[in-house]
Amino acid sequence: MADGTQHALKRVRPPRVQLTYDVETGDAIEKMELPFIVGVMADLAGKNNSELPPLSERKFSEIDRDNFNDAMASIKPTIAVSVPNKLNDEGGNINAELTFKSMDDFEPVNVIKQVGPLKELYDARTRLNDLLAKLDGNDDLDQLLGDVVANTERQSEVKEAVNGLPQASASEDETGTDGVDEPEEG
C-alpha cells in the first residue's frame, strides 16, 4: 500500500512538532497523530506602497524553507527609517527606505547598499581595498603613489586629472569595473 504525502514527508523531512493523542477503541489503545498546521494572517509588507487586495480576496500561501525567499520577494517588506547622522559633524538625520526581497537582504552589507551615504563610504572602502591589492607586489605603483603623497604639486595635478574623469555609473560597478585606471609610466 502506498503511503500518503504526509507519511512520505515524515521520511524525507520529519516535522519538528508532532502532536499525538491516545484513542481507545474497544479494549485497544491507538496512538493517533494530528498534523501541525499554522496559518498566519498579517500584513507583513510594512510600509510597502503597493495596493493590497481586500482581506476576503487574499489566499493562504504555503511557505517553507525551499520557497521562503520567493515569498519574501512577492511580499516585499519595506521599512522607512530616519536615524541621527553620525557620519559628519553637520548632524541632522539620514532617511532611508529599506526593502527586503530575500533573507540575504538582512545582511549588514546589503543594508548598507540601500542607504545612500553609507553606500558611498562602502564603495570608497572597496576601492581602497582594490588599490591595496594592486599595490601588493607592484613596487612601481607603490613608488609612484609615494611620490604623489610626498609632493603637493603632484597631488594637485592628480586632483585635476581625477576631477576631469567621468564618474563611474552603476552599471560599471555591477560589471566589476572599479573606475580606477592603472597609472601610466612616464
Secondary structure, DSSP 4 states (H G I P E B T S, - for coil): ----HHHHHHHHS--S--EEEEEEETTEEEEEEE---------TTBS--SPPPPGGG-------TTTHHHHHHHH--EEEEEEE--SSTT--EEEEEEE-SSGGGGSHHHHHTTSHHHHHHHHHHHHHHHHHHHHTT-HHHHHHHHHHHH-HHHHHHHHHHHHHSPPPPHHHHHHT--S-PPPPP-
